[in-house]
Amino acid sequence: MVRGGTRLRSGGAHKTMQITKQLALFLDNRPGMLARVCDALSAAKVNIYAISTSDTVDHIVVRMVVSDPARALFVFEEHGTLVVEDDVLMITADNKPGSLAKLAHKLADAKINIEYAYCATPPDAKQGLMILRVSDAKKAMKILNS
């Protein structure tokens, strides 16, 4: 479920930004758990766009943005997995020094907190995908589009 998609043009490159659903799964921290999650998504034909994990002694939190959040949610609930949905910003932006700094300053100036972020980009890519969990996604979209 993607809402509020916006395509921006900046310095010859396109940026896209949208509010989308992130799913956070709480799993036992043991071998094979992530493999099972990925197998279940693959069987349901759900693609993972972005993923992040953080661990504790007993559990792991897997945050992900997927191609079909409703289907993924159904799959996880069917398997008895605890899942929490959140709105996040999914941003495709320039892969160059200062891109994230500019974005972070705009949000900070508007008093919008970046609660966490995750991204990865091949070094030679012109653009990368960034996921931001912010304190107010709708306000952040408005600020970043101005």
C-alpha positions as CSV (number, residue, x, y, z in Angstrom):
1,M,0.0,0.0,0.0
2,V,1.7,3.2,-1.2
3,R,0.2,6.5,-0.5
4,G,1.0,10.1,-1.4
5,G,3.7,9.3,-4.0
6,T,5.5,12.4,-5.3
7,R,8.1,12.7,-8.1
8,L,10.5,15.6,-7.7
9,R,13.0,16.9,-10.1
10,S,16.3,18.2,-8.7
11,G,19.5,19.0,-10.6
12,G,18.6,16.7,-13.5
13,A,17.9,13.7,-11.3
14,H,14.5,12.4,-10.2
15,K,13.6,11.8,-6.6
16,T,10.5,9.9,-5.6
17,M,9.0,10.0,-2.2
18,Q,6.0,8.2,-0.8
19,I,4.5,7.1,2.4
20,T,4.3,3.4,2.5
21,K,3.8,0.6,5.1
22,Q,6.7,-1.0,6.9
23,L,6.2,-4.3,8.6
24,A,8.1,-5.1,11.8
25,L,8.4,-8.7,12.7
26,F,9.5,-10.0,16.1
27,L,11.2,-13.4,15.8
28,D,13.3,-15.7,18.0
29,N,17.0,-14.9,17.5
30,R,18.1,-18.3,16.2
31,P,19.5,-19.8,12.9
32,G,17.0,-20.2,10.1
33,M,14.4,-17.6,11.2
34,L,15.1,-15.1,8.5
35,A,15.3,-17.8,5.9
36,R,11.8,-19.0,6.8
37,V,10.4,-15.4,6.6
38,C,12.0,-15.0,3.1
39,D,10.7,-18.4,2.0
40,A,7.2,-17.5,3.0
41,L,7.3,-14.2,1.2
42,S,8.8,-15.8,-1.9
43,A,6.1,-18.4,-2.0
44,A,3.5,-15.6,-1.8
45,K,5.3,-13.7,-4.6
46,V,6.0,-10.8,-2.3
47,N,9.3,-8.9,-3.1
48,I,11.4,-7.2,-0.3
49,Y,12.3,-3.6,-1.3
50,A,14.2,-2.8,1.9
51,I,15.1,-4.7,5.1
52,S,16.8,-4.0,8.4
53,T,17.4,-6.2,11.4
54,S,18.3,-5.4,15.0
55,D,18.9,-8.0,17.7
56,T,18.5,-8.5,21.4
57,V,19.6,-11.5,23.4
58,D,16.4,-13.6,22.7
59,H,14.7,-11.8,19.8
60,I,15.3,-10.1,16.5
61,V,13.3,-7.3,15.0
62,V,13.0,-7.4,11.2
63,R,11.8,-4.3,9.6
64,M,10.9,-4.5,6.0
65,V,9.2,-2.6,3.1
66,V,7.6,-5.1,0.6
67,S,5.8,-5.0,-2.7
68,D,2.5,-6.1,-1.2
69,P,2.2,-5.3,2.5
70,A,-1.4,-6.7,2.9
71,R,-0.4,-10.1,1.4
72,A,2.8,-10.2,3.5
73,L,0.8,-9.3,6.7
74,F,-1.6,-12.1,5.9
75,V,1.3,-14.6,5.4
76,F,2.9,-13.6,8.7
77,E,-0.3,-13.7,10.7
78,E,-1.1,-17.1,9.1
79,H,2.2,-18.3,10.5
80,G,1.5,-16.8,13.9
81,T,4.3,-14.2,13.6
82,L,3.9,-11.0,15.7
83,V,3.8,-8.1,13.2
84,V,3.5,-4.3,13.7
85,E,2.6,-2.0,10.8
86,D,4.0,1.6,10.6
87,D,4.0,4.4,8.1
88,V,7.4,5.2,6.8
89,L,8.8,7.4,4.0
90,M,10.3,5.5,1.1
91,I,12.6,7.9,-0.8
92,T,14.6,7.3,-3.9
93,A,17.2,10.1,-4.0
94,D,20.6,11.1,-5.4
95,N,23.6,9.0,-4.3
96,K,26.0,11.8,-3.7
97,P,27.6,13.4,-0.6
98,G,25.3,15.7,1.3
99,S,22.0,14.2,0.1
100,L,21.0,12.8,3.4
101,A,22.3,15.8,5.3
102,K,20.1,18.2,3.2
103,L,17.1,16.0,3.9
104,A,17.8,15.7,7.6
105,H,18.3,19.5,8.0
106,K,14.9,20.2,6.4
107,L,13.2,17.8,8.7
108,A,15.0,19.1,11.8
109,D,14.2,22.7,10.9
110,A,10.5,21.6,10.8
111,K,10.9,19.9,14.2
112,I,10.3,16.4,12.6
113,N,12.3,13.7,14.3
114,I,13.9,10.9,12.3
115,E,13.3,8.0,14.6
116,Y,15.4,5.6,12.5
117,A,16.5,5.1,8.9
118,Y,18.0,2.4,6.8
119,C,19.3,2.3,3.3
120,A,21.9,0.8,1.0
121,T,23.1,1.8,-2.4
122,P,25.8,0.3,-4.7
123,P,28.7,2.7,-4.8
124,D,28.3,3.4,-8.5
125,A,24.5,3.9,-8.5
126,K,23.1,7.3,-9.4
127,Q,20.3,6.9,-6.9
128,G,19.5,4.9,-3.7
129,L,16.5,3.8,-1.7
130,M,16.1,5.2,1.8
131,I,13.5,4.3,4.4
132,L,12.8,6.8,7.1
133,R,10.6,6.4,10.1
134,V,9.7,10.0,11.1
135,S,7.5,11.5,13.9
136,D,5.0,12.9,11.3
137,A,5.1,11.3,7.9
138,K,2.5,13.6,6.2
139,K,4.2,16.7,7.5
140,A,7.6,15.4,6.4
141,M,6.2,14.8,2.9
142,K,5.0,18.4,2.7
143,I,8.3,19.8,4.0
144,L,10.5,17.7,1.7
145,N,8.4,18.6,-1.3
146,S,8.7,22.3,-0.6
